[in-house]
Amino acid sequence: MKSEDIGNFTLLARTAFAIMCFEKYVISVYPHIDYRPVAEMMWHIVDGSDYLDEAAYKYAEIIPDSLFEYDSFESLDYQYMTKEQYVLFSNILNPQDRDLNRLMEAIYNIAMSYCYTSVSPGAPDTIPYLHEAIDVLERHNIDLPDISLLSNHSISSGSLNAYRNFNWMGENIDPKELSIILK
């Protein structure tokens, strides 16, 4: 997959694509672990059930480098996570899996790339994070998600003016059509 293949996706579609990469990864690497609670939290970033930044901040607390930064729930002042959630996510996520952490960080970084500002045409700041997610799957010989599922969230080639004026943030995305974990 090349940058051009995903270069016309909205910011929310790019985030959804990275979430789809995460789902393919955990299903392949951890087939016996139920990642539904993690996937649900991820999909809230793009489904419009919360503000983008708020959903991303909640999600950031479960990224392994954050979740396992200290030895206990009480050692860190979590803003959003309850003790029950901490125990749940601590039992699901593998703190030694650097690729899992990279995928989860990529999702956050894509979502927050243009936080509190307008999304630049083409959203170029997200491309390195998308490549990180793609690279993780390729290193593990895992097929990439079907990008055609996100075709409704992209701009077709057209005039430069249309490209500049396109809503690069994009519309909310329903995970029911994209998630392989939430089905």
C-alpha positions as CSV (number, residue, x, y, z in Angstrom):
1,M,0.0,0.0,0.0
2,K,1.3,3.5,-0.9
3,S,0.6,6.9,0.6
4,E,-1.5,7.7,-2.4
5,D,-3.9,4.9,-1.5
6,I,-4.8,6.5,1.8
7,G,-3.8,10.1,1.0
8,N,-7.4,11.0,0.1
9,F,-9.0,9.7,3.2
10,T,-10.4,12.0,5.9
11,L,-8.7,12.2,9.2
12,L,-11.4,10.1,10.9
13,A,-11.1,7.5,8.1
14,R,-7.3,7.4,8.6
15,T,-7.9,6.8,12.3
16,A,-10.4,4.1,11.4
17,F,-7.9,2.4,9.1
18,A,-5.3,2.3,11.9
19,I,-7.9,0.8,14.2
20,M,-8.7,-1.8,11.6
21,C,-4.9,-2.5,11.5
22,F,-4.9,-3.0,15.2
23,E,-7.8,-5.4,15.0
24,K,-6.2,-7.5,12.4
25,Y,-3.0,-7.6,14.5
26,V,-4.6,-8.7,17.7
27,I,-6.8,-11.3,16.0
28,S,-3.6,-12.8,14.4
29,V,-1.2,-12.5,17.4
30,Y,-3.7,-13.0,20.3
31,P,-6.5,-15.1,18.9
32,H,-7.6,-16.3,22.3
33,I,-7.9,-12.9,24.0
34,D,-11.1,-10.9,23.8
35,Y,-10.0,-7.4,22.7
36,R,-13.6,-6.1,22.5
37,P,-13.2,-3.6,25.4
38,V,-10.1,-2.1,23.7
39,A,-11.7,-2.0,20.3
40,E,-14.8,-0.3,21.7
41,M,-12.7,2.4,23.3
42,M,-10.8,2.9,20.0
43,W,-13.9,3.1,17.8
44,H,-15.4,5.9,20.1
45,I,-12.6,8.1,18.7
46,V,-14.3,8.1,15.3
47,D,-18.0,7.3,15.9
48,G,-19.0,10.7,17.1
49,S,-20.2,9.4,20.5
50,D,-17.7,11.8,22.2
51,Y,-15.6,14.7,21.1
52,L,-12.6,13.6,19.2
53,D,-10.1,14.9,21.7
54,E,-12.0,13.6,24.7
55,A,-12.3,10.1,23.3
56,A,-8.6,10.1,22.3
57,Y,-7.6,11.3,25.8
58,K,-9.6,8.5,27.4
59,Y,-8.1,6.0,25.0
60,A,-4.6,7.3,25.6
61,E,-4.7,6.0,29.2
62,I,-4.9,2.4,28.0
63,I,-1.9,2.6,25.6
64,P,0.5,0.1,27.2
65,D,3.3,2.6,27.7
66,S,0.8,4.7,29.8
67,L,-1.1,1.9,31.4
68,F,2.0,0.0,32.6
69,E,4.1,3.1,33.4
70,Y,3.7,2.3,37.1
71,D,3.0,-0.9,39.0
72,S,-0.5,-0.1,40.3
73,F,-3.6,2.0,39.6
74,E,-3.0,4.1,42.7
75,S,0.5,5.0,41.5
76,L,-0.8,7.1,38.7
77,D,-3.5,9.7,38.7
78,Y,-5.8,8.5,35.8
79,Q,-8.2,11.2,34.7
80,Y,-10.7,8.9,33.0
81,M,-10.0,5.3,34.0
82,T,-11.7,3.5,36.9
83,K,-9.9,0.9,38.9
84,E,-12.1,-1.8,37.3
85,Q,-11.1,-0.6,33.9
86,Y,-7.5,-0.6,34.9
87,V,-7.7,-4.2,36.0
88,L,-9.6,-5.2,32.8
89,F,-7.1,-3.5,30.4
90,S,-4.1,-4.7,32.4
91,N,-5.3,-8.2,31.9
92,I,-5.9,-7.8,28.2
93,L,-2.9,-5.8,27.0
94,N,0.7,-7.2,26.8
95,P,3.2,-4.7,28.1
96,Q,6.1,-6.4,26.4
97,D,4.6,-6.3,22.9
98,R,6.2,-3.2,21.4
99,D,4.3,-3.6,18.1
100,L,1.0,-3.6,20.0
101,N,2.1,-0.4,21.7
102,R,3.2,1.1,18.4
103,L,-0.2,0.4,16.8
104,M,-2.0,1.9,19.7
105,E,0.1,5.0,19.7
106,A,-0.3,5.4,16.0
107,I,-4.1,5.5,16.4
108,Y,-3.8,8.2,19.1
109,N,-1.3,10.2,17.0
110,I,-3.4,10.1,13.9
111,A,-6.5,11.2,15.8
112,M,-4.7,14.0,17.5
113,S,-2.6,15.2,14.6
114,Y,-4.8,18.2,14.0
115,C,-6.4,18.7,17.4
116,Y,-7.5,22.2,18.1
117,T,-6.7,23.3,14.5
118,S,-8.1,22.8,11.1
119,V,-7.0,19.7,9.2
120,S,-4.6,20.7,6.4
121,P,-5.6,19.6,2.9
122,G,-4.3,16.0,2.5
123,A,-3.7,15.7,6.3
124,P,0.1,15.1,5.7
125,D,0.9,15.0,9.4
126,T,-0.9,11.7,9.7
127,I,1.1,9.8,7.0
128,P,4.1,8.7,9.2
129,Y,1.7,7.2,11.7
130,L,-0.3,5.4,9.1
131,H,3.0,4.0,7.7
132,E,3.9,2.8,11.3
133,A,0.6,0.9,11.5
134,I,1.1,-0.6,8.1
135,D,4.7,-1.5,8.8
136,V,3.7,-3.4,12.0
137,L,1.3,-5.6,10.0
138,E,3.8,-6.1,7.2
139,R,6.5,-7.2,9.6
140,H,4.1,-9.9,10.9
141,N,2.9,-10.9,7.4
142,I,-0.6,-9.9,8.3
143,D,-2.9,-8.7,5.4
144,L,-3.8,-5.1,5.5
145,P,-7.4,-4.1,6.0
146,D,-9.6,-3.6,2.9
147,I,-9.3,0.1,2.2
148,S,-12.3,0.0,-0.1
149,L,-14.4,-0.2,3.0
150,L,-13.5,3.5,3.6
151,S,-14.1,4.8,0.1
152,N,-17.1,6.8,1.3
153,H,-14.7,8.8,3.5
154,S,-12.4,10.1,0.8
155,I,-12.2,12.7,-1.9
156,S,-12.0,11.5,-5.5
157,S,-9.4,13.0,-7.7
158,G,-10.7,16.4,-8.9
159,S,-9.8,20.0,-9.0
160,L,-7.3,21.6,-6.7
161,N,-10.0,23.8,-5.3
162,A,-12.2,20.8,-4.4
163,Y,-9.1,19.2,-2.7
164,R,-8.4,22.3,-0.6
165,N,-12.1,22.8,0.4
166,F,-12.8,19.1,1.2
167,N,-13.8,18.4,4.8
168,W,-10.6,16.7,5.8
169,M,-11.8,16.0,9.3
170,G,-14.6,13.9,7.8
171,E,-17.9,12.6,9.0
172,N,-18.3,10.2,11.9
173,I,-17.7,6.6,11.1
174,D,-19.9,3.7,12.1
175,P,-17.7,0.8,13.3
176,K,-20.4,-1.8,12.6
177,E,-19.3,-1.9,8.9
178,L,-15.6,-1.9,9.6
179,S,-14.8,-3.7,12.8
180,I,-14.0,-7.4,12.8
181,I,-13.9,-7.5,16.6
182,L,-17.2,-5.8,17.4
183,K,-19.3,-8.0,15.1
